[in-house]
Amino acid sequence: MNKLEAIQKVVSSKIRTLAHDIAILNIPAEVEKGLQAAGSNQKFSLDALPPSLDWDTIKNNPAPGSEELFTNKENKRYPCWLPGDETLGDDWLLSSNYYPFYFRLYRHLAQKFQHPALLEFGVRSGYSGVVFAKAVEGPKSYFGVDPNLYVAKGLESAAATFSQLRKEGFGLQSFLIEGFSSSEAVQKTLSFSAPFDFIHVDGEHTLLGKILDLWIARNLVSENGYVLVDDFEHHGFIFESVKAACQSGWFSKFSYVPTKRGLAVLRV
Ligand SMILES: C[S@@+](CC[C@H](N)C(=O)[O-])C[C@H]1O[C@@H](n2cnc3c(N)ncnc32)[C@H](O)[C@@H]1O
């Protein structure tokens, strides 16, 4: 399959495709290979890879519930808590196996980094940033990229939330970039602050977008860092993207964390 055929396959298959997919025709050769791996029937088992973490140990650590995580010291919701989110889709916002699971992961895994840095593709209104800020003890940095596609003023809500967290003494530095992760300018900007200890891939929900984000993450993550891929079980193409990225040799370690929608944790 050549580049054009790979792209045609992606934009014509029965997955959600954004107009933006088609704009990224100048995709790197490695991403083209990733797309081809996703389209091939070659046998490859993620379970055969060594684990990226020991979830059985981490899962027993304590964590606050989402209500507590997203409530400030004045007993009010942070600005990231948007009207309607509580009833949007399933109970992702308040589920005990969604944000509290991320809390456990960040608290445990961040211990080995000094001043840990999280890069997130897909900020929305900033929920994940709050969890990171509260889970990681001591100073830490959060970098978020989002084109404000799903929520018009999402980055404004995130900025207001992070400002409150700073005033509350959570030691969070934050940098928000309005744009697409696929933008070369955005990638160049991020490269000046790389490597990142954690990268949360939760932005564009298409096969091409996910494979591209995994390739970008692979190049920006620190040697001992973690790439977290949300919705691993929620959309078939996300499972396919993770499999293709590992099959292409971008990551050599894999673990599955049973969050509400499934989470893949990868290491290079
Ligand atoms: C599922 S939401 C992210 C939720 C967030 N991680 C959290 O836990 O609160 C997905 C976000 O990805 C953003 N998005 C879509 N395409 C993107 C892209 N190419 N780069 C970065 N963000 C993107 C959308 O605007 C949306 O806000």
PDBQT file of the ligand as one rigid body, heavy atoms in Angstrom, charges set to zero:
ROOT
HETATM    1  C1  LIG A 301     -12.104  13.592  25.002  1.00  0.00    +0.000 C 
HETATM    2  S1  LIG A 301     -11.728  15.278  24.987  1.00  0.00    +0.000 S 
HETATM    3  C2  LIG A 301     -10.354  15.403  26.102  1.00  0.00    +0.000 C 
HETATM    4  C3  LIG A 301     -10.727  15.235  27.550  1.00  0.00    +0.000 C 
HETATM    5  C4  LIG A 301      -9.605  15.582  28.511  1.00  0.00    +0.000 C 
HETATM    6  N1  LIG A 301      -8.405  14.822  28.235  1.00  0.00    +0.000 N 
HETATM    7  C5  LIG A 301     -10.025  15.328  29.944  1.00  0.00    +0.000 C 
HETATM    8  O1  LIG A 301      -9.745  14.252  30.507  1.00  0.00    +0.000 OA
HETATM    9  O2  LIG A 301     -10.715  16.164  30.509  1.00  0.00    +0.000 OA
HETATM   10  C6  LIG A 301     -10.971  15.467  23.423  1.00  0.00    +0.000 C 
HETATM   11  C7  LIG A 301     -10.422  16.851  23.131  1.00  0.00    +0.000 C 
HETATM   12  O3  LIG A 301      -9.524  16.730  22.036  1.00  0.00    +0.000 OA
HETATM   13  C8  LIG A 301      -9.561  17.919  21.275  1.00  0.00    +0.000 C 
HETATM   14  N2  LIG A 301      -8.952  17.631  19.952  1.00  0.00    +0.000 N 
HETATM   15  C9  LIG A 301      -9.541  17.164  18.825  1.00  0.00    +0.000 A 
HETATM   16  N3  LIG A 301      -8.617  17.035  17.850  1.00  0.00    +0.000 NA
HETATM   17  C10 LIG A 301      -7.424  17.420  18.368  1.00  0.00    +0.000 A 
HETATM   18  C11 LIG A 301      -6.095  17.523  17.868  1.00  0.00    +0.000 A 
HETATM   19  N4  LIG A 301      -5.778  17.179  16.600  1.00  0.00    +0.000 N 
HETATM   20  N5  LIG A 301      -5.108  17.964  18.697  1.00  0.00    +0.000 NA
HETATM   21  C12 LIG A 301      -5.381  18.300  19.991  1.00  0.00    +0.000 A 
HETATM   22  N6  LIG A 301      -6.629  18.215  20.520  1.00  0.00    +0.000 NA
HETATM   23  C13 LIG A 301      -7.626  17.787  19.717  1.00  0.00    +0.000 A 
HETATM   24  C14 LIG A 301     -11.035  18.309  21.278  1.00  0.00    +0.000 C 
HETATM   25  O4  LIG A 301     -11.219  19.688  21.025  1.00  0.00    +0.000 OA
HETATM   26  C15 LIG A 301     -11.456  17.896  22.705  1.00  0.00    +0.000 C 
HETATM   27  O5  LIG A 301     -11.405  19.005  23.577  1.00  0.00    +0.000 OA
ENDROOT
TORSDOF 0
